Amino acid sequence: MKPINNIPDWDKRLARQDAFWDRQIIDRPVIQMVVPNKCYVAPQRTPKVYSSIRERWMDTEAVVQNTLDYVAGTLFLGDALPSVFPNLGPEILSAFMGCELEYSEGTAWAIPNLEDWNNVDHIKFSEDNFYWKKILELTDALMEAGEGKFYTGFTDLHPGADAIAAFRDPLNLNFDMIEAKDGVVALLAKVTEVYFHVYDFYYNKFRSNDQALTSWPGIVSSRKWYVPSNDFSCMVSKEMFDEVFLPGIIEECQFMEASIYHLDGPDALRHLDSLLDIKELNAIQWVYGAGNNRASDWIPVYKKIQAAGKGMQAWIEPDELEIFKRELKPEGVWLGVFVPDEDTANSVLKSVESWV
């Protein structure tokens, strides 16, 4: 793997994250922390004026410059490694297959484009697609600028049910699960085929550049890994999830060397047992959602994940660390800790060293 020039122990940080997949620890669990670099003075630049929010999202030069400013202005502590992923919104895979995207300041969403299940031929991938070309442009530009400074990762791909929900709109897809289930299953297979093609294209690109692999969860690893997910699953029963969607999730896990499932929201917990039964799944990222207390209030969920022999990723406040140490095993733990300064980060690291 290519080194990060200003992080002498980059290889040790990478090794700890590789060990995480196997629920092993080299010397301690993975701990990721970032704080502002007080020594960095950001250069003064004239703000760009855009004709639309969409135009700002598409400004490759600005994306690269903002990334360079962020990396220079940040201290990466514990096992944190500077990384970035080209981002045009969470429904980009559906955009690769024909959806148009609308943009706000902070996110993007797809305009549904499948009105009739008897006419799905236009749902297809093309390398002439605008969004495919733009993500490729962003990726190449970030990789070039990031040489020795940061790793560039996979964009935020959401295959499976979430891709189809973008084509149909989630409300319509709820009816489809009863009225057009065969069509949903057939389109799932088509989406999965495109997803594997897209993933392999970028996997080969990163590997040919001797890069570690990363994406939006912040994990940086030498393994071939990614994030199975199904946010739409909050709307369906366990029985329907197991019948229609679980086989595709298993296929995604089997396609990778390592995987971490993004389990989003309390209504998705009904599917946890099914997910924990997937032999090839390495870990769970449990996202309890705004207004649902803190990570330490969900210790029973993390205990269940560990009891099933899976790893776990969580983001916590420093005062929650002692609870995690007391209640959970250190093996297979990946923690992001929100620290205000470098002194707090050093205290967290010292505390974690005694987690055995």
C-alpha positions, 0 to 999 in steps of 0.5 A, a space after each residue: 500500500 502507498 504510505 501517507 507521508 505525514 503519518 509515520 505509523 500509517 502501516 500500523 493503523 492500516 494493520 489494525 483495521 485489517 485485523 478488525 475484519 477478523 475480530 482480532 486486535 494487534 495491540 488495541 481496538 481500532 480508534 479513529 479521532 480527528 481534531 482541527 490542526 491549530 497550526 494550519 492557517 487556511 489561505 484566503 480565497 475569493 468565494 466562487 459564485 455558482 448559478 445553481 446548487 447543482 453547479 457547485 456539486 459538479 465543480 471538480 476543482 473546488 472538490 479537490 481544493 476543499 479536500 486538500 484544505 481539510 486534510 491540511 487543516 486536520 490532525 488524524 489521531 489514533 487509527 484515523 487515516 486521511 481519506 475522501 470519497 467522491 460524492 454526488 449523493 447516495 443514489 448515484 448508482 441509480 443515476 448511473 442507470 438512468 435516474 436524474 438527481 436533484 440537489 440541495 445544499 447537503 444531499 441529493 435525491 433521485 427523480 423516479 423514472 420507472 412508471 410501468 413495470 412492463 417497460 424497464 428496458 430504459 433502466 440500464 447502465 451506460 458509460 456515456 452516462 453523465 453521472 458515471 463520467 463525473 464520478 470518474 472525473 472526480 475520482 481521478 482528480 482526487 487520486 492525483 491530488 491525494 498522492 501521499 496525502 490521502 486515500 481516495 475511496 469508492 463513492 456511496 453506492 446503494 444497490 438492492 432495494 434502495 436503488 429500486 426505491 429510487 427508480 420507483 419512489 419508496 411509496 410505490 415500491 411498498 405496493 410493488 412488494 405485493 403487486 409486482 414482486 416478480 418484477 422487483 426480484 428481476 430488477 434486483 438481479 439487474 441492479 446487482 450485476 451493474 453494482 458488481 461491475 461498477 465496484 470492480 471497475 473502481 477496485 481495479 483502479 485503486 489497486 493499480 494505484 497501490 491504494 488502500 480501500 476506503 469509502 464513506 464509513 471511514 474504514 481504511 483497509 487493504 481488504 476488498 470490502 464494502 457496505 451492504 445496506 437496505 434502508 428500505 427494509 424499515 418498511 417491510 416485514 422480516 418474512 418479506 425481507 428474508 424472501 426478497 432482499 436477503 439473498 441479494 445481500 448474501 450475494 454482496 457479502 460473498 462478492 467481497 473479502 470483507 463487509 460491514 452492514 449499514 443497519 439504519 434505524 430502530 425499525 430495521 432491528 427486526 432484520 438483525 437476526 437474519 443479518 447475523 446469520 450471514 456467514 460471510 458478513 464481518 460486521 454491523 454498523 448500527 445507526 440508531 438515528 437522531 432522537 434515539 439517545 446515544 450509542 451507549 444506550 444501545 449496548 444490548 444491540 452491540 452485545 447481540 452483534 458480538 455474541 453472533 461473532 460479528 464485529 461492530 462500528 460505532 461513533 461515541 462521545 469520550 464519556 461513553 468509552 468506559 461503558 463500552 470497555 465494561 460491557 463489550 469485548 475489544 475484539 472486532 470493535 471499530 470506534 470513532 470518538 468525537 474529541 474536542 482536542 488533542 489532549 482528550 484524544 491522548 487520554 482516550 488512547 491511553 484508556 483504550 490501551 487497557 481494554 483487554 
